[in-house]
Structure formats: C-alpha cells, structure tokens
Amino acid sequence: MFKNKKRVYLLLGAVMAVMAVVEVLFAHPHYHMIWNSVPGFDLLIGFAGAWVLILLAKVVMAKILQRDENYYESSGKDGGGNAQ
C-alpha cells in the first residue's frame, strides 16, 4: 500500500497529534482519575494496547498456530498419507 515507511510514520504522527488536540479541546473537564488529567493519555493507552495485541498475535500466537509448509503432506506413523 505504502512504498515509503517514513510517510506512514509521519501520517500516523499527524493523526495522533490531531487526536490529542481534539481531546484537549473537546474532552469532558471533570476528571475522575489522576491519569485522565493528562492530555492524550487515552490516545496513548489505546495505541499501546493495539501494539501489544499485534505483537502478541505475531510473536506468540504465530509460533503456536502456524504449521510447516508441508504439514499435511507428510506421512504419519502408519505411512498412510494417501487417503482414497
């Protein structure tokens, strides 16, 4: 989709900056927790959570779920690889 990673990161940074400004301008002013008073904190938590899910899926789950390329073609213990 994108040929240049630098453009993707610049676009992502611009979107995050715009969202942080929107949160500062339009957020509800009554804070219930101390971390809600930090501008853009919800944006950062959501972004970090998404990256954790992506890394979990790519690193941990890929090792558990992926099989070798010829997993189903290899013959088992009985040598019955040909189902007819």
PDB file of N, CA, C and O in Angstrom:
ATOM      1  N   MET A   1       0.832  -1.187   0.000  1.00  0.00           N
ATOM      2  CA  MET A   1       0.000   0.000   0.000  1.00  0.00           C
ATOM      3  C   MET A   1       0.878   1.253   0.000  1.00  0.00           C
ATOM      4  O   MET A   1       0.764   2.101  -0.885  1.00  0.00           O
ATOM      5  N   PHE A   2       1.740   1.358   0.986  1.00  0.00           N
ATOM      6  CA  PHE A   2       2.649   2.499   1.043  1.00  0.00           C
ATOM      7  C   PHE A   2       4.053   2.019   0.715  1.00  0.00           C
ATOM      8  O   PHE A   2       4.502   0.995   1.229  1.00  0.00           O
ATOM      9  N   LYS A   3       4.742   2.757  -0.139  1.00  0.00           N
ATOM     10  CA  LYS A   3       6.091   2.370  -0.522  1.00  0.00           C
ATOM     11  C   LYS A   3       7.137   2.921   0.437  1.00  0.00           C
ATOM     12  O   LYS A   3       8.234   2.374   0.553  1.00  0.00           O
ATOM     13  N   ASN A   4       6.795   3.999   1.119  1.00  0.00           N
ATOM     14  CA  ASN A   4       7.765   4.656   1.966  1.00  0.00           C
ATOM     15  C   ASN A   4       7.285   4.608   3.414  1.00  0.00           C
ATOM     16  O   ASN A   4       6.236   5.160   3.747  1.00  0.00           O
ATOM     17  N   LYS A   5       8.062   3.942   4.272  1.00  0.00           N
ATOM     18  CA  LYS A   5       7.668   3.824   5.676  1.00  0.00           C
ATOM     19  C   LYS A   5       7.677   5.179   6.378  1.00  0.00           C
ATOM     20  O   LYS A   5       6.901   5.403   7.307  1.00  0.00           O
ATOM     21  N   LYS A   6       8.541   6.069   5.944  1.00  0.00           N
ATOM     22  CA  LYS A   6       8.627   7.381   6.576  1.00  0.00           C
ATOM     23  C   LYS A   6       7.307   8.138   6.426  1.00  0.00           C
ATOM     24  O   LYS A   6       6.874   8.821   7.353  1.00  0.00           O
ATOM     25  N   ARG A   7       6.678   8.019   5.278  1.00  0.00           N
ATOM     26  CA  ARG A   7       5.383   8.676   5.067  1.00  0.00           C
ATOM     27  C   ARG A   7       4.311   8.087   5.982  1.00  0.00           C
ATOM     28  O   ARG A   7       3.465   8.812   6.506  1.00  0.00           O
ATOM     29  N   VAL A   8       4.353   6.791   6.165  1.00  0.00           N
ATOM     30  CA  VAL A   8       3.372   6.138   7.043  1.00  0.00           C
ATOM     31  C   VAL A   8       3.534   6.643   8.469  1.00  0.00           C
ATOM     32  O   VAL A   8       2.551   6.966   9.137  1.00  0.00           O
ATOM     33  N   TYR A   9       4.767   6.708   8.928  1.00  0.00           N
ATOM     34  CA  TYR A   9       5.001   7.176  10.294  1.00  0.00           C
ATOM     35  C   TYR A   9       4.657   8.654  10.458  1.00  0.00           C
ATOM     36  O   TYR A   9       4.156   9.060  11.507  1.00  0.00           O
ATOM     37  N   LEU A  10       4.920   9.450   9.443  1.00  0.00           N
ATOM     38  CA  LEU A  10       4.539  10.860   9.506  1.00  0.00           C
ATOM     39  C   LEU A  10       3.020  11.011   9.537  1.00  0.00           C
ATOM     40  O   LEU A  10       2.492  11.826  10.293  1.00  0.00           O
ATOM     41  N   LEU A  11       2.322  10.234   8.723  1.00  0.00           N
ATOM     42  CA  LEU A  11       0.869  10.262   8.718  1.00  0.00           C
ATOM     43  C   LEU A  11       0.310   9.803  10.070  1.00  0.00           C
ATOM     44  O   LEU A  11      -0.627  10.404  10.595  1.00  0.00           O
ATOM     45  N   LEU A  12       0.884   8.745  10.624  1.00  0.00           N
ATOM     46  CA  LEU A  12       0.455   8.259  11.932  1.00  0.00           C
ATOM     47  C   LEU A  12       0.700   9.307  13.017  1.00  0.00           C
ATOM     48  O   LEU A  12      -0.156   9.519  13.876  1.00  0.00           O
ATOM     49  N   GLY A  13       1.846   9.954  12.984  1.00  0.00           N
ATOM     50  CA  GLY A  13       2.138  11.010  13.946  1.00  0.00           C
ATOM     51  C   GLY A  13       1.199  12.194  13.814  1.00  0.00           C
ATOM     52  O   GLY A  13       0.775  12.772  14.816  1.00  0.00           O
ATOM     53  N   ALA A  14       0.872  12.557  12.579  1.00  0.00           N
ATOM     54  CA  ALA A  14      -0.056  13.665  12.351  1.00  0.00           C
ATOM     55  C   ALA A  14      -1.447  13.326  12.872  1.00  0.00           C
ATOM     56  O   ALA A  14      -2.096  14.166  13.495  1.00  0.00           O
ATOM     57  N   VAL A  15      -1.903  12.117  12.626  1.00  0.00           N
ATOM     58  CA  VAL A  15      -3.221  11.700  13.128  1.00  0.00           C
ATOM     59  C   VAL A  15      -3.229  11.705  14.656  1.00  0.00           C
ATOM     60  O   VAL A  15      -4.198  12.156  15.267  1.00  0.00           O
ATOM     61  N   MET A  16      -2.171  11.214  15.270  1.00  0.00           N
ATOM     62  CA  MET A  16      -2.101  11.215  16.740  1.00  0.00           C
ATOM     63  C   MET A  16      -2.076  12.638  17.292  1.00  0.00           C
ATOM     64  O   MET A  16      -2.702  12.914  18.315  1.00  0.00           O
ATOM     65  N   ALA A  17      -1.365  13.537  16.629  1.00  0.00           N
ATOM     66  CA  ALA A  17      -1.317  14.923  17.091  1.00  0.00           C
ATOM     67  C   ALA A  17      -2.684  15.586  16.976  1.00  0.00           C
ATOM     68  O   ALA A  17      -3.110  16.300  17.883  1.00  0.00           O
ATOM     69  N   VAL A  18      -3.371  15.350  15.862  1.00  0.00           N
ATOM     70  CA  VAL A  18      -4.713  15.919  15.689  1.00  0.00           C
ATOM     71  C   VAL A  18      -5.662  15.363  16.740  1.00  0.00           C
ATOM     72  O   VAL A  18      -6.462  16.108  17.307  1.00  0.00           O
ATOM     73  N   MET A  19      -5.584  14.076  17.004  1.00  0.00           N
ATOM     74  CA  MET A  19      -6.466  13.472  18.004  1.00  0.00           C
ATOM     75  C   MET A  19      -6.173  14.002  19.413  1.00  0.00           C
ATOM     76  O   MET A  19      -7.095  14.184  20.208  1.00  0.00           O
ATOM     77  N   ALA A  20      -4.901  14.247  19.723  1.00  0.00           N
ATOM     78  CA  ALA A  20      -4.557  14.818  21.019  1.00  0.00           C
ATOM     79  C   ALA A  20      -5.117  16.239  21.153  1.00  0.00           C
ATOM     80  O   ALA A  20      -5.615  16.613  22.215  1.00  0.00           O
ATOM     81  N   VAL A  21      -5.034  17.026  20.078  1.00  0.00           N
ATOM     82  CA  VAL A  21      -5.592  18.388  20.111  1.00  0.00           C
ATOM     83  C   VAL A  21      -7.108  18.330  20.255  1.00  0.00           C
ATOM     84  O   VAL A  21      -7.683  19.113  21.010  1.00  0.00           O
ATOM     85  N   VAL A  22      -7.758  17.426  19.552  1.00  0.00           N
ATOM     86  CA  VAL A  22      -9.207  17.281  19.660  1.00  0.00           C
ATOM     87  C   VAL A  22      -9.594  16.876  21.074  1.00  0.00           C
ATOM     88  O   VAL A  22     -10.587  17.367  21.612  1.00  0.00           O
ATOM     89  N   GLU A  23      -8.818  15.983  21.679  1.00  0.00           N
ATOM     90  CA  GLU A  23      -9.116  15.569  23.055  1.00  0.00           C
ATOM     91  C   GLU A  23      -8.959  16.733  24.032  1.00  0.00           C
ATOM     92  O   GLU A  23      -9.771  16.888  24.945  1.00  0.00           O
ATOM     93  N   VAL A  24      -7.929  17.546  23.849  1.00  0.00           N
ATOM     94  CA  VAL A  24      -7.719  18.686  24.738  1.00  0.00           C
ATOM     95  C   VAL A  24      -8.850  19.699  24.583  1.00  0.00           C
ATOM     96  O   VAL A  24      -9.319  20.262  25.573  1.00  0.00           O
ATOM     97  N   LEU A  25      -9.288  19.933  23.354  1.00  0.00           N
ATOM     98  CA  LEU A  25     -10.313  20.957  23.111  1.00  0.00           C
ATOM     99  C   LEU A  25     -11.716  20.501  23.502  1.00  0.00           C
ATOM    100  O   LEU A  25     -12.511  21.306  23.988  1.00  0.00           O
ATOM    101  N   PHE A  26     -12.029  19.230  23.298  1.00  0.00           N
ATOM    102  CA  PHE A  26     -13.408  18.788  23.465  1.00  0.00           C
ATOM    103  C   PHE A  26     -13.620  17.757  24.564  1.00  0.00           C
ATOM    104  O   PHE A  26     -14.724  17.224  24.684  1.00  0.00           O
ATOM    105  N   ALA A  27     -12.617  17.457  25.363  1.00  0.00           N
ATOM    106  CA  ALA A  27     -12.766  16.456  26.426  1.00  0.00           C
ATOM    107  C   ALA A  27     -13.610  17.015  27.568  1.00  0.00           C
ATOM    108  O   ALA A  27     -13.670  18.224  27.789  1.00  0.00           O
ATOM    109  N   HIS A  28     -14.246  16.114  28.274  1.00  0.00           N
ATOM    110  CA  HIS A  28     -15.061  16.497  29.426  1.00  0.00           C
ATOM    111  C   HIS A  28     -14.128  16.985  30.536  1.00  0.00           C
ATOM    112  O   HIS A  28     -13.175  16.279  30.867  1.00  0.00           O
ATOM    113  N   PRO A  29     -14.361  18.152  31.120  1.00  0.00           N
ATOM    114  CA  PRO A  29     -13.403  18.727  32.069  1.00  0.00           C
ATOM    115  C   PRO A  29     -13.430  18.104  33.464  1.00  0.00           C
ATOM    116  O   PRO A  29     -12.573  18.444  34.279  1.00  0.00           O
ATOM    117  N   HIS A  30     -14.355  17.226  33.775  1.00  0.00           N
ATOM    118  CA  HIS A  30     -14.426  16.641  35.114  1.00  0.00           C
ATOM    119  C   HIS A  30     -13.690  15.310  35.121  1.00  0.00           C
ATOM    120  O   HIS A  30     -14.150  14.321  34.550  1.00  0.00           O
ATOM    121  N   TYR A  31     -12.534  15.309  35.782  1.00  0.00           N
ATOM    122  CA  TYR A  31     -11.691  14.123  35.797  1.00  0.00           C
ATOM    123  C   TYR A  31     -11.996  13.293  37.033  1.00  0.00           C
ATOM    124  O   TYR A  31     -12.156  13.826  38.131  1.00  0.00           O
ATOM    125  N   HIS A  32     -12.075  11.984  36.842  1.00  0.00           N
ATOM    126  CA  HIS A  32     -12.335  11.090  37.961  1.00  0.00           C
ATOM    127  C   HIS A  32     -11.056  10.439  38.471  1.00  0.00           C
ATOM    128  O   HIS A  32     -10.953  10.113  39.654  1.00  0.00           O
ATOM    129  N   MET A  33     -10.096  10.250  37.599  1.00  0.00           N
ATOM    130  CA  MET A  33      -8.818   9.650  37.969  1.00  0.00           C
ATOM    131  C   MET A  33      -7.695  10.605  37.586  1.00  0.00           C
ATOM    132  O   MET A  33      -7.876  11.466  36.725  1.00  0.00           O
ATOM    133  N   ILE A  34      -6.538  10.456  38.223  1.00  0.00           N
ATOM    134  CA  ILE A  34      -5.434  11.378  38.007  1.00  0.00           C
ATOM    135  C   ILE A  34      -4.900  11.287  36.578  1.00  0.00           C
ATOM    136  O   ILE A  34      -4.474  12.294  36.014  1.00  0.00           O
ATOM    137  N   TRP A  35      -4.920  10.078  35.982  1.00  0.00           N
ATOM    138  CA  TRP A  35      -4.391   9.937  34.630  1.00  0.00           C
ATOM    139  C   TRP A  35      -5.312  10.540  33.572  1.00  0.00           C
ATOM    140  O   TRP A  35      -4.884  10.757  32.439  1.00  0.00           O
ATOM    141  N   ASN A  36      -6.545  10.807  33.916  1.00  0.00           N
ATOM    142  CA  ASN A  36      -7.441  11.465  32.968  1.00  0.00           C
ATOM    143  C   ASN A  36      -7.108  12.944  32.792  1.00  0.00           C
ATOM    144  O   ASN A  36      -7.588  13.571  31.847  1.00  0.00           O
ATOM    145  N   SER A  37      -6.308  13.503  33.669  1.00  0.00           N
ATOM    146  CA  SER A  37      -5.937  14.912  33.548  1.00  0.00           C
ATOM    147  C   SER A  37      -4.778  15.128  32.576  1.00  0.00           C
ATOM    148  O   SER A  37      -4.485  16.269  32.217  1.00  0.00           O
ATOM    149  N   VAL A  38      -4.121  14.061  32.147  1.00  0.00           N
ATOM    150  CA  VAL A  38      -3.010  14.165  31.198  1.00  0.00           C
ATOM    151  C   VAL A  38      -3.580  14.193  29.778  1.00  0.00           C
ATOM    152  O   VAL A  38      -4.248  13.241  29.374  1.00  0.00           O
ATOM    153  N   PRO A  39      -3.336  15.249  29.019  1.00  0.00           N
ATOM    154  CA  PRO A  39      -3.872  15.321  27.645  1.00  0.00           C
ATOM    155  C   PRO A  39      -3.285  14.229  26.761  1.00  0.00           C
ATOM    156  O   PRO A  39      -2.069  14.043  26.710  1.00  0.00           O
ATOM    157  N   GLY A  40      -4.145  13.522  26.078  1.00  0.00           N
ATOM    158  CA  GLY A  40      -3.708  12.491  25.156  1.00  0.00           C
ATOM    159  C   GLY A  40      -3.397  11.149  25.794  1.00  0.00           C
ATOM    160  O   GLY A  40      -2.927  10.238  25.111  1.00  0.00           O
ATOM    161  N   PHE A  41      -3.648  11.009  27.080  1.00  0.00           N
ATOM    162  CA  PHE A  41      -3.308   9.760  27.756  1.00  0.00           C
ATOM    163  C   PHE A  41      -4.148   8.596  27.236  1.00  0.00           C
ATOM    164  O   PHE A  41      -3.626   7.499  27.037  1.00  0.00           O
ATOM    165  N   ASP A  42      -5.440   8.823  27.014  1.00  0.00           N
ATOM    166  CA  ASP A  42      -6.302   7.770  26.489  1.00  0.00           C
ATOM    167  C   ASP A  42      -5.858   7.349  25.089  1.00  0.00           C
ATOM    168  O   ASP A  42      -5.936   6.172  24.735  1.00  0.00           O
ATOM    169  N   LEU A  43      -5.400   8.298  24.307  1.00  0.00           N
ATOM    170  CA  LEU A  43      -4.894   8.014  22.974  1.00  0.00           C
ATOM    171  C   LEU A  43      -3.650   7.129  23.051  1.00  0.00           C
ATOM    172  O   LEU A  43      -3.524   6.168  22.292  1.00  0.00           O
ATOM    173  N   LEU A  44      -2.742   7.445  23.954  1.00  0.00           N
ATOM    174  CA  LEU A  44      -1.522   6.654  24.111  1.00  0.00           C
ATOM    175  C   LEU A  44      -1.817   5.252  24.630  1.00  0.00           C
ATOM    176  O   LEU A  44      -1.200   4.286  24.181  1.00  0.00           O
ATOM    177  N   ILE A  45      -2.746   5.129  25.565  1.00  0.00           N
ATOM    178  CA  ILE A  45      -3.106   3.819  26.098  1.00  0.00           C
ATOM    179  C   ILE A  45      -3.727   2.960  24.997  1.00  0.00           C
ATOM    180  O   ILE A  45      -3.408   1.776  24.884  1.00  0.00           O
ATOM    181  N   GLY A  46      -4.597   3.537  24.195  1.00  0.00           N
ATOM    182  CA  GLY A  46      -5.201   2.793  23.092  1.00  0.00           C
ATOM    183  C   GLY A  46      -4.170   2.370  22.060  1.00  0.00           C
ATOM    184  O   GLY A  46      -4.220   1.243  21.566  1.00  0.00           O
ATOM    185  N   PHE A  47      -3.247   3.244  21.730  1.00  0.00           N
ATOM    186  CA  PHE A  47      -2.200   2.937  20.760  1.00  0.00           C
ATOM    187  C   PHE A  47      -1.280   1.837  21.281  1.00  0.00           C
ATOM    188  O   PHE A  47      -0.938   0.907  20.551  1.00  0.00           O
ATOM    189  N   ALA A  48      -0.880   1.950  22.557  1.00  0.00           N
ATOM    190  CA  ALA A  48      -0.011   0.928  23.152  1.00  0.00           C
ATOM    191  C   ALA A  48      -0.735  -0.415  23.241  1.00  0.00           C
ATOM    192  O   ALA A  48      -0.135  -1.461  22.992  1.00  0.00           O
ATOM    193  N   GLY A  49      -2.009  -0.391  23.592  1.00  0.00           N
ATOM    194  CA  GLY A  49      -2.766  -1.630  23.661  1.00  0.00           C
ATOM    195  C   GLY A  49      -2.888  -2.314  22.318  1.00  0.00           C
ATOM    196  O   GLY A  49      -2.810  -3.540  22.236  1.00  0.00           O
ATOM    197  N   ALA A  50      -3.078  -1.543  21.270  1.00  0.00           N
ATOM    198  CA  ALA A  50      -3.157  -2.110  19.927  1.00  0.00           C
ATOM    199  C   ALA A  50      -1.824  -2.749  19.532  1.00  0.00           C
ATOM    200  O   ALA A  50      -1.811  -3.831  18.944  1.00  0.00           O
ATOM    201  N   TRP A  51      -0.713  -2.100  19.845  1.00  0.00           N
ATOM    202  CA  TRP A  51       0.595  -2.664  19.521  1.00  0.00           C
ATOM    203  C   TRP A  51       0.860  -3.937  20.310  1.00  0.00           C
ATOM    204  O   TRP A  51       1.454  -4.879  19.785  1.00  0.00           O
ATOM    205  N   VAL A  52       0.424  -3.972  21.568  1.00  0.00           N
ATOM    206  CA  VAL A  52       0.599  -5.190  22.368  1.00  0.00           C
ATOM    207  C   VAL A  52      -0.181  -6.346  21.746  1.00  0.00           C
ATOM    208  O   VAL A  52       0.327  -7.465  21.670  1.00  0.00           O
ATOM    209  N   LEU A  53      -1.416  -6.085  21.299  1.00  0.00           N
ATOM    210  CA  LEU A  53      -2.199  -7.128  20.653  1.00  0.00           C
ATOM    211  C   LEU A  53      -1.555  -7.599  19.351  1.00  0.00           C
ATOM    212  O   LEU A  53      -1.548  -8.796  19.063  1.00  0.00           O
ATOM    213  N   ILE A  54      -1.019  -6.679  18.572  1.00  0.00           N
ATOM    214  CA  ILE A  54      -0.360  -7.047  17.321  1.00  0.00           C
ATOM    215  C   ILE A  54       0.878  -7.889  17.593  1.00  0.00           C
ATOM    216  O   ILE A  54       1.080  -8.920  16.951  1.00  0.00           O
ATOM    217  N   LEU A  55       1.702  -7.462  18.533  1.00  0.00           N
ATOM    218  CA  LEU A  55       2.909  -8.227  18.857  1.00  0.00           C
ATOM    219  C   LEU A  55       2.567  -9.589  19.433  1.00  0.00           C
ATOM    220  O   LEU A  55       3.236 -10.576  19.127  1.00  0.00           O
ATOM    221  N   LEU A  56       1.542  -9.655  20.257  1.00  0.00           N
ATOM    222  CA  LEU A  56       1.109 -10.936  20.812  1.00  0.00           C
ATOM    223  C   LEU A  56       0.677 -11.878  19.693  1.00  0.00           C
ATOM    224  O   LEU A  56       1.014 -13.062  19.709  1.00  0.00           O
ATOM    225  N   ALA A  57      -0.057 -11.361  18.739  1.00  0.00           N
ATOM    226  CA  ALA A  57      -0.522 -12.187  17.632  1.00  0.00           C
ATOM    227  C   ALA A  57       0.638 -12.632  16.737  1.00  0.00           C
ATOM    228  O   ALA A  57       0.671 -13.781  16.298  1.00  0.00           O
ATOM    229  N   LYS A  58       1.575 -11.744  16.467  1.00  0.00           N
ATOM    230  CA  LYS A  58       2.651 -12.069  15.541  1.00  0.00           C
ATOM    231  C   LYS A  58       3.721 -12.949  16.171  1.00  0.00           C
ATOM    232  O   LYS A  58       4.245 -13.845  15.510  1.00  0.00           O
ATOM    233  N   VAL A  59       4.051 -12.717  17.416  1.00  0.00           N
ATOM    234  CA  VAL A  59       5.165 -13.429  18.029  1.00  0.00           C
ATOM    235  C   VAL A  59       4.700 -14.705  18.729  1.00  0.00           C
ATOM    236  O   VAL A  59       5.191 -15.792  18.423  1.00  0.00           O
ATOM    237  N   VAL A  60       3.777 -14.584  19.647  1.00  0.00           N
ATOM    238  CA  VAL A  60       3.392 -15.717  20.473  1.00  0.00           C
ATOM    239  C   VAL A  60       2.442 -16.651  19.730  1.00  0.00           C
ATOM    240  O   VAL A  60       2.694 -17.853  19.642  1.00  0.00           O
ATOM    241  N   MET A  61       1.352 -16.101  19.196  1.00  0.00           N
ATOM    242  CA  MET A  61       0.333 -16.945  18.585  1.00  0.00           C
ATOM    243  C   MET A  61       0.811 -17.574  17.278  1.00  0.00           C
ATOM    244  O   MET A  61       0.378 -18.675  16.937  1.00  0.00           O
ATOM    245  N   ALA A  62       1.681 -16.911  16.551  1.00  0.00           N
ATOM    246  CA  ALA A  62       2.185 -17.479  15.302  1.00  0.00           C
ATOM    247  C   ALA A  62       2.976 -18.752  15.566  1.00  0.00           C
ATOM    248  O   ALA A  62       2.875 -19.710  14.799  1.00  0.00           O
ATOM    249  N   LYS A  63       3.755 -18.778  16.631  1.00  0.00           N
ATOM    250  CA  LYS A  63       4.535 -19.979  16.962  1.00  0.00           C
ATOM    251  C   LYS A  63       3.630 -21.130  17.389  1.00  0.00           C
ATOM    252  O   LYS A  63       3.962 -22.296  17.171  1.00  0.00           O
ATOM    253  N   ILE A  64       2.506 -20.813  17.986  1.00  0.00           N
ATOM    254  CA  ILE A  64       1.597 -21.852  18.449  1.00  0.00           C
ATOM    255  C   ILE A  64       0.741 -22.382  17.299  1.00  0.00           C
ATOM    256  O   ILE A  64       0.545 -23.592  17.183  1.00  0.00           O
ATOM    257  N   LEU A  65       0.236 -21.498  16.455  1.00  0.00           N
ATOM    258  CA  LEU A  65      -0.762 -21.882  15.468  1.00  0.00           C
ATOM    259  C   LEU A  65      -0.212 -22.245  14.098  1.00  0.00           C
ATOM    260  O   LEU A  65      -0.828 -23.050  13.400  1.00  0.00           O
ATOM    261  N   GLN A  66       0.904 -21.696  13.687  1.00  0.00           N
ATOM    262  CA  GLN A  66       1.406 -21.953  12.345  1.00  0.00           C
ATOM    263  C   GLN A  66       2.078 -23.317  12.268  1.00  0.00           C
ATOM    264  O   GLN A  66       2.743 -23.755  13.206  1.00  0.00           O
ATOM    265  N   ARG A  67       1.892 -23.970  11.139  1.00  0.00           N
ATOM    266  CA  ARG A  67       2.496 -25.273  10.883  1.00  0.00           C
ATOM    267  C   ARG A  67       3.488 -25.146   9.732  1.00  0.00           C
ATOM    268  O   ARG A  67       3.522 -24.134   9.032  1.00  0.00           O
ATOM    269  N   ASP A  68       4.294 -26.189   9.551  1.00  0.00           N
ATOM    270  CA  ASP A  68       5.235 -26.200   8.443  1.00  0.00           C
ATOM    271  C   ASP A  68       4.485 -26.192   7.123  1.00  0.00           C
ATOM    272  O   ASP A  68       3.292 -26.488   7.066  1.00  0.00           O
ATOM    273  N   GLU A  69       5.207 -25.846   6.063  1.00  0.00           N
ATOM    274  CA  GLU A  69       4.589 -25.723   4.752  1.00  0.00           C
ATOM    275  C   GLU A  69       3.997 -27.051   4.273  1.00  0.00           C
ATOM    276  O   GLU A  69       2.929 -27.061   3.660  1.00  0.00           O
ATOM    277  N   ASN A  70       4.661 -28.148   4.537  1.00  0.00           N
ATOM    278  CA  ASN A  70       4.175 -29.449   4.096  1.00  0.00           C
ATOM    279  C   ASN A  70       3.677 -30.285   5.287  1.00  0.00           C
ATOM    280  O   ASN A  70       3.936 -31.487   5.353  1.00  0.00           O
ATOM    281  N   TYR A  71       2.987 -29.669   6.192  1.00  0.00           N
ATOM    282  CA  TYR A  71       2.486 -30.347   7.389  1.00  0.00           C
ATOM    283  C   TYR A  71       1.497 -31.450   7.043  1.00  0.00           C
ATOM    284  O   TYR A  71       1.580 -32.546   7.599  1.00  0.00           O
ATOM    285  N   TYR A  72       0.579 -31.185   6.150  1.00  0.00           N
ATOM    286  CA  TYR A  72      -0.442 -32.170   5.808  1.00  0.00           C
ATOM    287  C   TYR A  72       0.034 -33.172   4.771  1.00  0.00           C
ATOM    288  O   TYR A  72      -0.604 -34.211   4.600  1.00  0.00           O
ATOM    289  N   GLU A  73       1.118 -32.906   4.079  1.00  0.00           N
ATOM    290  CA  GLU A  73       1.626 -33.802   3.060  1.00  0.00           C
ATOM    291  C   GLU A  73       2.519 -34.890   3.623  1.00  0.00           C
ATOM    292  O   GLU A  73       2.702 -35.923   2.979  1.00  0.00           O
ATOM    293  N   SER A  74       3.074 -34.690   4.793  1.00  0.00           N
ATOM    294  CA  SER A  74       3.981 -35.686   5.364  1.00  0.00           C
ATOM    295  C   SER A  74       3.183 -36.894   5.821  1.00  0.00           C
ATOM    296  O   SER A  74       2.057 -36.766   6.302  1.00  0.00           O
ATOM    297  N   SER A  75       3.776 -38.062   5.667  1.00  0.00           N
ATOM    298  CA  SER A  75       3.087 -39.281   6.083  1.00  0.00           C
ATOM    299  C   SER A  75       3.237 -39.465   7.577  1.00  0.00           C
ATOM    300  O   SER A  75       4.250 -39.085   8.164  1.00  0.00           O
ATOM    301  N   GLY A  76       2.229 -40.047   8.182  1.00  0.00           N
ATOM    302  CA  GLY A  76       2.223 -40.261   9.625  1.00  0.00           C
ATOM    303  C   GLY A  76       2.983 -41.517   9.990  1.00  0.00           C
ATOM    304  O   GLY A  76       3.779 -42.010   9.192  1.00  0.00           O
ATOM    305  N   LYS A  77       2.749 -42.048  11.193  1.00  0.00           N
ATOM    306  CA  LYS A  77       3.438 -43.240  11.675  1.00  0.00           C
ATOM    307  C   LYS A  77       3.086 -44.467  10.838  1.00  0.00           C
ATOM    308  O   LYS A  77       3.941 -45.317  10.586  1.00  0.00           O
ATOM    309  N   ASP A  78       1.826 -44.558  10.408  1.00  0.00           N
ATOM    310  CA  ASP A  78       1.403 -45.739   9.662  1.00  0.00           C
ATOM    311  C   ASP A  78       1.707 -45.629   8.172  1.00  0.00           C
ATOM    312  O   ASP A  78       1.462 -46.579   7.428  1.00  0.00           O
ATOM    313  N   GLY A  79       2.225 -44.514   7.727  1.00  0.00           N
ATOM    314  CA  GLY A  79       2.578 -44.348   6.321  1.00  0.00           C
ATOM    315  C   GLY A  79       1.366 -44.152   5.430  1.00  0.00           C
ATOM    316  O   GLY A  79       1.484 -44.238   4.208  1.00  0.00           O
ATOM    317  N   GLY A  80       0.226 -43.896   6.000  1.00  0.00           N
ATOM    318  CA  GLY A  80      -0.991 -43.754   5.228  1.00  0.00           C
ATOM    319  C   GLY A  80      -1.235 -42.330   4.799  1.00  0.00           C
ATOM    320  O   GLY A  80      -2.244 -41.742   5.187  1.00  0.00           O
ATOM    321  N   GLY A  81      -0.372 -41.769   4.032  1.00  0.00           N
ATOM    322  CA  GLY A  81      -0.525 -40.413   3.559  1.00  0.00           C
ATOM    323  C   GLY A  81      -1.505 -40.292   2.413  1.00  0.00           C
ATOM    324  O   GLY A  81      -1.938 -39.188   2.083  1.00  0.00           O
ATOM    325  N   ASN A  82      -1.862 -41.409   1.802  1.00  0.00           N
ATOM    326  CA  ASN A  82      -2.781 -41.388   0.665  1.00  0.00           C
ATOM    327  C   ASN A  82      -4.177 -41.759   1.108  1.00  0.00           C
ATOM    328  O   ASN A  82      -4.451 -42.924   1.398  1.00  0.00           O
ATOM    329  N   ALA A  83      -5.052 -40.793   1.164  1.00  0.00           N
ATOM    330  CA  ALA A  83      -6.441 -41.059   1.544  1.00  0.00           C
ATOM    331  C   ALA A  83      -7.262 -41.263   0.280  1.00  0.00           C
ATOM    332  O   ALA A  83      -7.352 -40.370  -0.563  1.00  0.00           O
ATOM    333  N   GLN A  84      -7.871 -42.467   0.150  1.00  0.00           N
ATOM    334  CA  GLN A  84      -8.679 -42.742  -1.046  1.00  0.00           C
ATOM    335  C   GLN A  84     -10.044 -43.190  -0.682  1.00  0.00           C
ATOM    336  O   GLN A  84     -10.859 -43.465  -1.563  1.00  0.00           O
TER     337      GLN A  84
END
